[in-house]
Amino acid sequence: MEKANAIRKTANHDILVLAAVVMPSLIFPRTFRGFVIVALCYLAFCTFIYAVYFVFLKYTKMGLSRVEKYYRLDE
C-alpha cells in the first residue's frame, strides 16, 4: 500500500512538472505554426474526452441508468 502511494505521488509530481514545462509554450505559442499545432492538439484532446464521455454515457449500465433517471424514460 505504501509503495502504491509513493508511486502515485511520483506520478502526480511528474505530471505537474510536465505541465509546468509544457503549459507556457501551449498558452503563448511564438509562431503561427506553433499556434496551429497547439490548436490541433487541443481539438484532438477535446474530441478524445468527448468520445470517452459519450461511450461511457451511452454504452455502460451506469450511464444508461443515469440517463433514464434524469429523463424518466421508464415511464
Biopython code that builds the backbone (N, CA, C, O; Angstrom):
import numpy as np
from Bio.PDB.StructureBuilder import StructureBuilder

atoms = [
    (1, "MET", "N", (0.829, -1.198, 0.000)),
    (1, "MET", "CA", (0.000, 0.000, 0.000)),
    (1, "MET", "C", (0.870, 1.256, 0.000)),
    (1, "MET", "O", (0.608, 2.200, -0.745)),
    (2, "GLU", "N", (1.893, 1.260, 0.830)),
    (2, "GLU", "CA", (2.776, 2.424, 0.879)),
    (2, "GLU", "C", (3.508, 2.599, -0.441)),
    (2, "GLU", "O", (3.745, 3.721, -0.890)),
    (3, "LYS", "N", (3.868, 1.469, -1.064)),
    (3, "LYS", "CA", (4.567, 1.537, -2.344)),
    (3, "LYS", "C", (3.656, 2.147, -3.414)),
    (3, "LYS", "O", (4.099, 2.952, -4.233)),
    (4, "ALA", "N", (2.388, 1.756, -3.394)),
    (4, "ALA", "CA", (1.426, 2.302, -4.360)),
    (4, "ALA", "C", (1.260, 3.803, -4.161)),
    (4, "ALA", "O", (1.197, 4.557, -5.132)),
    (5, "ASN", "N", (1.188, 4.238, -2.906)),
    (5, "ASN", "CA", (1.059, 5.668, -2.624)),
    (5, "ASN", "C", (2.288, 6.430, -3.086)),
    (5, "ASN", "O", (2.171, 7.532, -3.621)),
    (6, "ALA", "N", (3.469, 5.851, -2.883)),
    (6, "ALA", "CA", (4.706, 6.503, -3.319)),
    (6, "ALA", "C", (4.737, 6.629, -4.840)),
    (6, "ALA", "O", (5.143, 7.659, -5.378)),
    (7, "ILE", "N", (4.307, 5.572, -5.525)),
    (7, "ILE", "CA", (4.273, 5.615, -6.994)),
    (7, "ILE", "C", (3.279, 6.672, -7.461)),
    (7, "ILE", "O", (3.550, 7.418, -8.402)),
    (8, "ARG", "N", (2.129, 6.730, -6.798)),
    (8, "ARG", "CA", (1.110, 7.711, -7.173)),
    (8, "ARG", "C", (1.620, 9.130, -6.975)),
    (8, "ARG", "O", (1.410, 9.992, -7.827)),
    (9, "LYS", "N", (2.293, 9.376, -5.847)),
    (9, "LYS", "CA", (2.839, 10.711, -5.588)),
    (9, "LYS", "C", (3.885, 11.081, -6.628)),
    (9, "LYS", "O", (3.924, 12.216, -7.102)),
    (10, "THR", "N", (4.728, 10.124, -6.980)),
    (10, "THR", "CA", (5.748, 10.373, -8.002)),
    (10, "THR", "C", (5.098, 10.690, -9.340)),
    (10, "THR", "O", (5.526, 11.609, -10.038)),
    (11, "ALA", "N", (4.066, 9.933, -9.699)),
    (11, "ALA", "CA", (3.372, 10.171, -10.968)),
    (11, "ALA", "C", (2.736, 11.554, -10.971)),
    (11, "ALA", "O", (2.825, 12.275, -11.965)),
    (12, "ASN", "N", (2.095, 11.931, -9.866)),
    (12, "ASN", "CA", (1.483, 13.257, -9.773)),
    (12, "ASN", "C", (2.538, 14.339, -9.908)),
    (12, "ASN", "O", (2.320, 15.340, -10.589)),
    (13, "HIS", "N", (3.674, 14.147, -9.266)),
    (13, "HIS", "CA", (4.748, 15.134, -9.344)),
    (13, "HIS", "C", (5.260, 15.250, -10.774)),
    (13, "HIS", "O", (5.506, 16.353, -11.262)),
    (14, "ASP", "N", (5.422, 14.107, -11.450)),
    (14, "ASP", "CA", (5.891, 14.128, -12.836)),
    (14, "ASP", "C", (4.902, 14.864, -13.733)),
    (14, "ASP", "O", (5.304, 15.622, -14.616)),
    (15, "ILE", "N", (3.613, 14.640, -13.506)),
    (15, "ILE", "CA", (2.593, 15.325, -14.310)),
    (15, "ILE", "C", (2.657, 16.828, -14.073)),
    (15, "ILE", "O", (2.544, 17.611, -15.016)),
    (16, "LEU", "N", (2.836, 17.234, -12.821)),
    (16, "LEU", "CA", (2.925, 18.666, -12.522)),
    (16, "LEU", "C", (4.146, 19.291, -13.177)),
    (16, "LEU", "O", (4.065, 20.390, -13.726)),
    (17, "VAL", "N", (5.275, 18.598, -13.123)),
    (17, "VAL", "CA", (6.491, 19.118, -13.757)),
    (17, "VAL", "C", (6.289, 19.226, -15.262)),
    (17, "VAL", "O", (6.662, 20.228, -15.873)),
    (18, "LEU", "N", (5.703, 18.205, -15.854)),
    (18, "LEU", "CA", (5.441, 18.230, -17.291)),
    (18, "LEU", "C", (4.519, 19.392, -17.656)),
    (18, "LEU", "O", (4.748, 20.092, -18.643)),
    (19, "ALA", "N", (3.480, 19.588, -16.854)),
    (19, "ALA", "CA", (2.557, 20.697, -17.114)),
    (19, "ALA", "C", (3.262, 22.041, -16.979)),
    (19, "ALA", "O", (3.026, 22.948, -17.776)),
    (20, "ALA", "N", (4.122, 22.174, -15.976)),
    (20, "ALA", "CA", (4.837, 23.435, -15.772)),
    (20, "ALA", "C", (5.780, 23.727, -16.932)),
    (20, "ALA", "O", (5.987, 24.887, -17.289)),
    (21, "VAL", "N", (6.348, 22.686, -17.518)),
    (21, "VAL", "CA", (7.272, 22.885, -18.637)),
    (21, "VAL", "C", (6.509, 23.141, -19.936)),
    (21, "VAL", "O", (6.908, 23.989, -20.734)),
    (22, "VAL", "N", (5.410, 22.407, -20.148)),
    (22, "VAL", "CA", (4.715, 22.452, -21.434)),
    (22, "VAL", "C", (3.705, 23.599, -21.515)),
    (22, "VAL", "O", (3.547, 24.203, -22.577)),
    (23, "MET", "N", (3.025, 23.904, -20.419)),
    (23, "MET", "CA", (1.924, 24.862, -20.479)),
    (23, "MET", "C", (2.309, 26.241, -20.995)),
    (23, "MET", "O", (1.562, 26.789, -21.806)),
    (24, "PRO", "N", (3.424, 26.839, -20.583)),
    (24, "PRO", "CA", (3.732, 28.169, -21.129)),
    (24, "PRO", "C", (3.843, 28.174, -22.652)),
    (24, "PRO", "O", (3.410, 29.123, -23.305)),
    (25, "SER", "N", (4.422, 27.118, -23.215)),
    (25, "SER", "CA", (4.530, 27.070, -24.674)),
    (25, "SER", "C", (3.172, 26.815, -25.316)),
    (25, "SER", "O", (2.946, 27.197, -26.465)),
    (26, "LEU", "N", (2.259, 26.168, -24.576)),
    (26, "LEU", "CA", (0.913, 25.969, -25.115)),
    (26, "LEU", "C", (0.098, 27.255, -25.048)),
    (26, "LEU", "O", (-0.673, 27.558, -25.959)),
    (27, "ILE", "N", (0.270, 28.004, -23.973)),
    (27, "ILE", "CA", (-0.522, 29.218, -23.799)),
    (27, "ILE", "C", (0.007, 30.341, -24.693)),
    (27, "ILE", "O", (-0.773, 31.105, -25.262)),
    (28, "PHE", "N", (1.313, 30.438, -24.814)),
    (28, "PHE", "CA", (1.910, 31.511, -25.607)),
    (28, "PHE", "C", (2.763, 30.947, -26.738)),
    (28, "PHE", "O", (3.990, 31.016, -26.673)),
    (29, "PRO", "N", (2.130, 30.387, -27.781)),
    (29, "PRO", "CA", (2.937, 29.904, -28.899)),
    (29, "PRO", "C", (3.610, 31.082, -29.609)),
    (29, "PRO", "O", (2.990, 32.127, -29.802)),
    (30, "ARG", "N", (4.867, 30.914, -29.993)),
    (30, "ARG", "CA", (5.643, 32.028, -30.553)),
    (30, "ARG", "C", (5.406, 32.230, -32.042)),
    (30, "ARG", "O", (5.568, 33.342, -32.546)),
    (31, "THR", "N", (5.026, 31.181, -32.752)),
    (31, "THR", "CA", (4.845, 31.310, -34.198)),
    (31, "THR", "C", (3.447, 30.854, -34.575)),
    (31, "THR", "O", (2.750, 30.215, -33.787)),
    (32, "PHE", "N", (3.050, 31.191, -35.788)),
    (32, "PHE", "CA", (1.733, 30.765, -36.263)),
    (32, "PHE", "C", (1.669, 29.244, -36.359)),
    (32, "PHE", "O", (0.644, 28.638, -36.044)),
    (33, "ARG", "N", (2.777, 28.626, -36.801)),
    (33, "ARG", "CA", (2.817, 27.165, -36.893)),
    (33, "ARG", "C", (2.631, 26.540, -35.510)),
    (33, "ARG", "O", (1.915, 25.550, -35.359)),
    (34, "GLY", "N", (3.283, 27.126, -34.503)),
    (34, "GLY", "CA", (3.101, 26.648, -33.134)),
    (34, "GLY", "C", (1.661, 26.777, -32.681)),
    (34, "GLY", "O", (1.128, 25.894, -32.008)),
    (35, "PHE", "N", (1.031, 27.893, -33.057)),
    (35, "PHE", "CA", (-0.373, 28.105, -32.696)),
    (35, "PHE", "C", (-1.260, 27.048, -33.342)),
    (35, "PHE", "O", (-2.169, 26.522, -32.701)),
    (36, "VAL", "N", (-0.997, 26.734, -34.616)),
    (36, "VAL", "CA", (-1.786, 25.715, -35.321)),
    (36, "VAL", "C", (-1.597, 24.352, -34.661)),
    (36, "VAL", "O", (-2.563, 23.610, -34.481)),
    (37, "ILE", "N", (-0.364, 24.019, -34.301)),
    (37, "ILE", "CA", (-0.093, 22.733, -33.643)),
    (37, "ILE", "C", (-0.831, 22.650, -32.310)),
    (37, "ILE", "O", (-1.435, 21.627, -31.989)),
    (38, "VAL", "N", (-0.779, 23.735, -31.535)),
    (38, "VAL", "CA", (-1.474, 23.759, -30.243)),
    (38, "VAL", "C", (-2.977, 23.624, -30.450)),
    (38, "VAL", "O", (-3.642, 22.890, -29.719)),
    (39, "ALA", "N", (-3.516, 24.330, -31.444)),
    (39, "ALA", "CA", (-4.955, 24.255, -31.711)),
    (39, "ALA", "C", (-5.361, 22.837, -32.104)),
    (39, "ALA", "O", (-6.396, 22.344, -31.656)),
    (40, "LEU", "N", (-4.561, 22.183, -32.932)),
    (40, "LEU", "CA", (-4.874, 20.808, -33.339)),
    (40, "LEU", "C", (-4.793, 19.843, -32.158)),
    (40, "LEU", "O", (-5.628, 18.948, -32.024)),
    (41, "CYS", "N", (-3.789, 20.026, -31.305)),
    (41, "CYS", "CA", (-3.668, 19.174, -30.111)),
    (41, "CYS", "C", (-4.865, 19.370, -29.190)),
    (41, "CYS", "O", (-5.405, 18.404, -28.651)),
    (42, "TYR", "N", (-5.279, 20.621, -29.009)),
    (42, "TYR", "CA", (-6.429, 20.920, -28.153)),
    (42, "TYR", "C", (-7.693, 20.288, -28.727)),
    (42, "TYR", "O", (-8.490, 19.704, -27.993)),
    (43, "LEU", "N", (-7.870, 20.407, -30.034)),
    (43, "LEU", "CA", (-9.030, 19.821, -30.691)),
    (43, "LEU", "C", (-9.031, 18.300, -30.549)),
    (43, "LEU", "O", (-10.070, 17.700, -30.275)),
    (44, "ALA", "N", (-7.864, 17.678, -30.735)),
    (44, "ALA", "CA", (-7.761, 16.223, -30.588)),
    (44, "ALA", "C", (-8.063, 15.803, -29.154)),
    (44, "ALA", "O", (-8.746, 14.805, -28.928)),
    (45, "PHE", "N", (-7.555, 16.562, -28.186)),
    (45, "PHE", "CA", (-7.796, 16.250, -26.779)),
    (45, "PHE", "C", (-9.280, 16.352, -26.450)),
    (45, "PHE", "O", (-9.837, 15.469, -25.798)),
    (46, "CYS", "N", (-9.922, 17.433, -26.903)),
    (46, "CYS", "CA", (-11.354, 17.612, -26.639)),
    (46, "CYS", "C", (-12.172, 16.508, -27.299)),
    (46, "CYS", "O", (-13.129, 16.006, -26.710)),
    (47, "THR", "N", (-11.799, 16.132, -28.514)),
    (47, "THR", "CA", (-12.501, 15.055, -29.211)),
    (47, "THR", "C", (-12.356, 13.740, -28.453)),
    (47, "THR", "O", (-13.320, 12.987, -28.320)),
    (48, "PHE", "N", (-11.152, 13.465, -27.958)),
    (48, "PHE", "CA", (-10.911, 12.242, -27.199)),
    (48, "PHE", "C", (-11.756, 12.221, -25.923)),
    (48, "PHE", "O", (-12.397, 11.216, -25.614)),
    (49, "ILE", "N", (-11.754, 13.333, -25.186)),
    (49, "ILE", "CA", (-12.532, 13.402, -23.944)),
    (49, "ILE", "C", (-14.018, 13.227, -24.239)),
    (49, "ILE", "O", (-14.712, 12.501, -23.526)),
    (50, "TYR", "N", (-14.509, 13.888, -25.284)),
    (50, "TYR", "CA", (-15.916, 13.772, -25.644)),
    (50, "TYR", "C", (-16.260, 12.336, -26.026)),
    (50, "TYR", "O", (-17.310, 11.823, -25.639)),
    (51, "ALA", "N", (-15.375, 11.686, -26.787)),
    (51, "ALA", "CA", (-15.628, 10.302, -27.207)),
    (51, "ALA", "C", (-15.682, 9.369, -26.003)),
    (51, "ALA", "O", (-16.559, 8.509, -25.923)),
    (52, "VAL", "N", (-14.756, 9.533, -25.073)),
    (52, "VAL", "CA", (-14.753, 8.692, -23.869)),
    (52, "VAL", "C", (-16.027, 8.916, -23.070)),
    (52, "VAL", "O", (-16.651, 7.959, -22.610)),
    (53, "TYR", "N", (-16.418, 10.177, -22.902)),
    (53, "TYR", "CA", (-17.632, 10.500, -22.152)),
    (53, "TYR", "C", (-18.857, 9.927, -22.858)),
    (53, "TYR", "O", (-19.742, 9.368, -22.210)),
    (54, "PHE", "N", (-18.913, 10.064, -24.185)),
    (54, "PHE", "CA", (-20.043, 9.570, -24.961)),
    (54, "PHE", "C", (-20.168, 8.060, -24.833)),
    (54, "PHE", "O", (-21.264, 7.539, -24.625)),
    (55, "VAL", "N", (-19.046, 7.354, -24.956)),
    (55, "VAL", "CA", (-19.064, 5.898, -24.836)),
    (55, "VAL", "C", (-19.504, 5.499, -23.435)),
    (55, "VAL", "O", (-20.299, 4.573, -23.272)),
    (56, "PHE", "N", (-18.986, 6.198, -22.416)),
    (56, "PHE", "CA", (-19.371, 5.886, -21.043)),
    (56, "PHE", "C", (-20.862, 6.099, -20.846)),
    (56, "PHE", "O", (-21.539, 5.266, -20.244)),
    (57, "LEU", "N", (-21.372, 7.215, -21.355)),
    (57, "LEU", "CA", (-22.769, 7.566, -21.128)),
    (57, "LEU", "C", (-23.708, 6.649, -21.893)),
    (57, "LEU", "O", (-24.753, 6.258, -21.373)),
    (58, "LYS", "N", (-23.349, 6.304, -23.118)),
    (58, "LYS", "CA", (-24.266, 5.545, -23.967)),
    (58, "LYS", "C", (-24.200, 4.039, -23.745)),
    (58, "LYS", "O", (-25.225, 3.358, -23.796)),
    (59, "TYR", "N", (-22.998, 3.515, -23.501)),
    (59, "TYR", "CA", (-22.839, 2.070, -23.571)),
    (59, "TYR", "C", (-22.503, 1.395, -22.253)),
    (59, "TYR", "O", (-22.134, 0.221, -22.240)),
    (60, "THR", "N", (-22.622, 2.103, -21.158)),
    (60, "THR", "CA", (-22.430, 1.431, -19.879)),
    (60, "THR", "C", (-23.739, 1.429, -19.118)),
    (60, "THR", "O", (-24.585, 2.306, -19.300)),
    (61, "LYS", "N", (-23.892, 0.444, -18.272)),
    (61, "LYS", "CA", (-25.112, 0.322, -17.492)),
    (61, "LYS", "C", (-25.311, 1.549, -16.605)),
    (61, "LYS", "O", (-26.419, 2.072, -16.478)),
    (62, "MET", "N", (-24.215, 1.993, -15.996)),
    (62, "MET", "CA", (-24.304, 3.130, -15.095)),
    (62, "MET", "C", (-24.743, 4.373, -15.861)),
    (62, "MET", "O", (-25.582, 5.139, -15.387)),
    (63, "GLY", "N", (-24.172, 4.570, -17.044)),
    (63, "GLY", "CA", (-24.543, 5.717, -17.852)),
    (63, "GLY", "C", (-26.004, 5.663, -18.254)),
    (63, "GLY", "O", (-26.704, 6.674, -18.194)),
    (64, "LEU", "N", (-26.479, 4.471, -18.669)),
    (64, "LEU", "CA", (-27.867, 4.344, -19.090)),
    (64, "LEU", "C", (-28.821, 4.562, -17.931)),
    (64, "LEU", "O", (-29.848, 5.220, -18.094)),
    (65, "SER", "N", (-28.502, 4.022, -16.764)),
    (65, "SER", "CA", (-29.400, 4.209, -15.630)),
    (65, "SER", "C", (-29.446, 5.678, -15.230)),
    (65, "SER", "O", (-30.483, 6.178, -14.794)),
    (66, "ARG", "N", (-28.318, 6.364, -15.379)),
    (66, "ARG", "CA", (-28.281, 7.785, -15.063)),
    (66, "ARG", "C", (-29.165, 8.576, -16.029)),
    (66, "ARG", "O", (-29.888, 9.485, -15.622)),
    (67, "VAL", "N", (-29.097, 8.218, -17.310)),
    (67, "VAL", "CA", (-29.913, 8.913, -18.307)),
    (67, "VAL", "C", (-31.387, 8.635, -18.055)),
    (67, "VAL", "O", (-32.211, 9.548, -18.103)),
    (68, "GLU", "N", (-31.724, 7.375, -17.786)),
    (68, "GLU", "CA", (-33.123, 7.026, -17.539)),
    (68, "GLU", "C", (-33.657, 7.755, -16.315)),
    (68, "GLU", "O", (-34.798, 8.219, -16.308)),
    (69, "LYS", "N", (-32.843, 7.853, -15.299)),
    (69, "LYS", "CA", (-33.264, 8.533, -14.081)),
    (69, "LYS", "C", (-33.499, 10.017, -14.360)),
    (69, "LYS", "O", (-34.462, 10.604, -13.868)),
    (70, "TYR", "N", (-32.618, 10.612, -15.146)),
    (70, "TYR", "CA", (-32.701, 12.049, -15.405)),
    (70, "TYR", "C", (-33.893, 12.381, -16.296)),
    (70, "TYR", "O", (-34.618, 13.339, -16.029)),
    (71, "TYR", "N", (-34.100, 11.599, -17.346)),
    (71, "TYR", "CA", (-35.176, 11.897, -18.288)),
    (71, "TYR", "C", (-36.444, 11.098, -18.017)),
    (71, "TYR", "O", (-37.442, 11.269, -18.718)),
    (72, "ARG", "N", (-36.420, 10.232, -17.016)),
    (72, "ARG", "CA", (-37.561, 9.389, -16.658)),
    (72, "ARG", "C", (-38.092, 8.627, -17.878)),
    (72, "ARG", "O", (-39.271, 8.710, -18.222)),
    (73, "LEU", "N", (-37.186, 7.886, -18.516)),
    (73, "LEU", "CA", (-37.550, 7.145, -19.717)),
    (73, "LEU", "C", (-38.361, 5.894, -19.394)),
    (73, "LEU", "O", (-38.989, 5.310, -20.277)),
    (74, "ASP", "N", (-38.348, 5.490, -18.140)),
    (74, "ASP", "CA", (-39.049, 4.255, -17.783)),
    (74, "ASP", "C", (-40.549, 4.460, -17.645)),
    (74, "ASP", "O", (-41.283, 3.479, -17.529)),
    (75, "GLU", "N", (-41.027, 5.686, -17.652)),
    (75, "GLU", "CA", (-42.466, 5.926, -17.515)),
    (75, "GLU", "C", (-43.168, 5.890, -18.862)),
    (75, "GLU", "O", (-44.384, 6.072, -18.930)),
]
sb = StructureBuilder()
sb.init_structure("model")
sb.init_model(0)
sb.init_chain("A")
sb.init_seg("    ")
for serial, (resi, resn, name, xyz) in enumerate(atoms, 1):
    if name == "N":
        sb.init_residue(resn, " ", resi, " ")
    sb.init_atom(name, np.array(xyz, "f"), 0.0, 1.0, " ", f" {name:<3s}", serial, name[0])
structure = sb.get_structure()
